Amino acid sequence: MRAHRSKEHLPPAPIAIGIVGFGKIARDQHVPAIRGDRCFELHAIADPASHAAPVPRYASLAAMLAAERVPAAVAICTPPQARFAAARYALERGKHVLLEKPPAVTVAELDELRELAERSGVTLFTAWHSQFAPAVAPAREWLAGRALRRARITWREDVRTWHPGQRWLWEPGGFGVFDPGINALSVAAKILPRRLFVRAAQLAFPENCATPIAAEIALADAADTPIAASFDFLQTGPQTWDIEVETADGTLLLQQGGARLLVDGREVPLAQNAEYRGQYAHFAELIAAGRSDVDPLPLRLVADAFLVGRRRTVPAFVD
């Protein structure tokens, strides 16, 4: 679903929002998206580190929410292991919450947050940013009603480029290669017309890590259409973020994580939407409408891959 910004769904004044966790994704993506959206006002940062912040910085979420002026909403951008506690703390205090992906470490945590948001009467938004890439909505529309034959997801990138020195990725709850891989699953779940299921998986764990560095996954939809996914965190050179879907009417290829779309080799013109601006536009509409948008499916698919996957040990990863 995309925000249309109709007048009846615009907030009467900018929503003061705080960012919890001021790492690379918050600095590179969330701050520009918030500042580019007239429905939000960047209020404060909660992070114990000493990064230079563009607004007042507090050492913790508790300190931010104990200040004289507090935000109405928070965006949780911590590593996933800390998101549940932070989101629960904010929801219990009546704050609207946007969860950076993955929204929680376990499905049970996400269920608890959804129920807490309902009881508290506030908005909870699982912000799968890749679903807001410009090719996603046109791809979903083109595939609707078509007979699918097979699909292949190829999501391979260099962890040393995108996550240098981020040891939390390799600890329990850090997701490893599923940190980017869950983006692919979120897009596939959005564009394919039927629900997805994990049938089998091969997971490669470095001998010094608790999370996988590569994965091969066999999925299927509710009509048993075969869908193969290949994730790798050690790809050097050009990076690959592709989803190819073969149908009875032709082949659709989504490339560059959703920035490019081809049908039978022909380029499809796309609006130049920015992912994070799109997700903040949707967050503003949800708050104005008094609704939540909690999508657990990408997280469930990752959990299922761990449940049915065969594990193999590979050489240690050294950053």
C-alpha positions, -999 to 999 in steps of 0.1 A, spaced: 0 0 0 13 35 -8 4 68 7 -16 91 -15 -14 121 8 -51 131 4 -60 161 25 -81 141 49 -52 119 57 -26 146 63 -17 154 99 -27 189 110 9 197 121 43 181 116 48 150 138 77 153 161 98 121 157 129 108 174 154 83 161 165 55 184 200 42 173 220 65 152 241 42 130 248 43 93 212 35 82 198 62 104 223 88 92 222 79 55 185 71 50 162 81 79 174 116 85 172 127 49 138 110 45 124 127 76 137 161 67 123 157 32 87 150 45 66 179 56 45 156 78 75 150 102 99 171 122 131 155 134 130 160 172 159 142 188 183 112 187 187 85 213 221 68 211 248 62 237 276 68 211 290 102 205 282 107 168 275 142 159 238 146 157 217 173 139 193 176 168 195 171 206 210 137 214 201 116 245 220 87 258 189 64 258 153 62 247 143 66 284 162 99 286 146 111 254 111 103 267 118 119 301 128 152 286 107 183 289 96 180 253 91 145 239 84 132 203 50 118 193 67 90 173 100 71 172 119 52 145 138 23 159 170 19 141 191 -1 166 205 -36 158 176 -61 157 186 -76 191 176 -43 208 145 -34 189 119 -53 209 128 -37 242 129 -2 227 97 -6 207 79 -20 238 91 9 259 79 35 234 45 18 228 38 16 265 43 53 267 19 60 238 44 67 210 38 57 174 66 33 163 83 27 130 105 -4 130 135 -6 107 138 -41 92 140 -67 104 113 -56 129 122 -80 156 144 -111 163 115 -135 167 79 -137 154 67 -139 190 83 -105 197 65 -90 168 32 -105 178 36 -89 212 44 -55 198 14 -57 175 -10 -65 204 6 -38 225 1 -12 198 -36 -22 196 -40 -19 234 -22 14 235 -41 29 206 -10 39 186 5 31 152 30 4 147 46 1 113 70 -26 101 88 -6 75 100 -30 48 118 -3 29 125 -24 -2 88 -27 -8 87 10 -16 113 7 -44 99 21 -77 97 -12 -95 77 -30 -68 42 -17 -74 44 -20 -112 58 -55 -109 30 -65 -86 4 -51 -110 19 -68 -140 21 -102 -123 -15 -100 -109 -37 -126 -126 -9 -141 -147 0 -178 -146 34 -182 -129 59 -209 -140 89 -203 -118 109 -175 -101 144 -170 -90 157 -145 -64 194 -136 -65 206 -113 -37 244 -112 -34 264 -84 -19 297 -76 -1 292 -74 36 326 -57 40 313 -28 19 278 -25 34 284 -35 70 320 -30 79 329 -40 114 293 -46 125 298 -77 146 262 -78 157 254 -93 123 272 -125 133 257 -129 168 224 -147 177 196 -125 164 218 -107 140 205 -125 109 238 -127 90 231 -129 52 194 -127 60 198 -90 69 198 -82 32 181 -114 22 150 -104 41 147 -74 18 145 -98 -11 118 -119 6 98 -88 15 98 -78 -22 90 -113 -34 61 -115 -9 48 -82 -22 49 -87 -59 40 -124 -62 2 -129 -61 1 -160 -37 15 -166 -3 50 -180 -1 63 -211 18 98 -223 26 103 -260 15 141 -265 21 172 -245 27 210 -249 28 227 -225 53 264 -218 54 277 -208 88 313 -195 92 329 -215 120 333 -184 141 297 -170 136 262 -178 149 245 -166 117 248 -177 81 270 -160 55 252 -176 25 219 -195 19 202 -214 -8 164 -216 -3 137 -236 -21 103 -218 -18 70 -223 -34 37 -204 -35 3 -217 -27 0 -231 -63 34 -249 -59 52 -226 -82 89 -232 -76 109 -202 -64 146 -205 -58 165 -180 -37 203 -175 -35 218 -152 -9 255 -145 -5 273 -120 17 307 -124 1 301 -112 -35 328 -88 -47 326 -65 -77 291 -57 -91 264 -64 -65 233 -84 -75 198 -77 -62 175 -94 -88 141 -112 -89 132 -130 -121 96 -143 -126 87 -165 -156 50 -165 -165 29 -179 -194 29 -144 -208 65 -135 -206 94 -129 -181 96 -101 -156 130 -90 -142 133 -67 -112 168 -55 -108 190 -33 -85 167 -41 -56 137 -27 -73 152 3 -90 148 -12 -125 121 -33 -142 122 -52 -175 95 -73 -192 108 -96 -219 140 -76 -219 123 -43 -225 128 -15 -199 96 -4 -181 97 34 -173 94 40 -136 87 69 -113 118 79 -94 105 71 -59 128 71 -29 123 40 -7 126 57 27 106 87 17 78 64 6 78 45 38 77 78 58 48 90 37 30 57 45 38 61 82 23 96 83 -9 83 67 -12 54 91 -8 78 121 -34 102 106 -58 73 100 -52 57 134 -41 24 119 -11 0 121 7 -19 93 24 -50 107 36 -75 81 52 -105 97 56 -126 65 92 -118 56 103 -125 92 84 -158 92 100 -169 60 135 -163 75 124 -182 107 111 -211 85 144 -212 66 162 -217 99 137 -244 110 139 -265 78 174 -257 67 204 -279 67 235 -264 82 271 -266 69 302 -251 84 325 -229 62 358 -212 70 358 -184 96 348 -149 85 373 -122 91 361 -86 86 
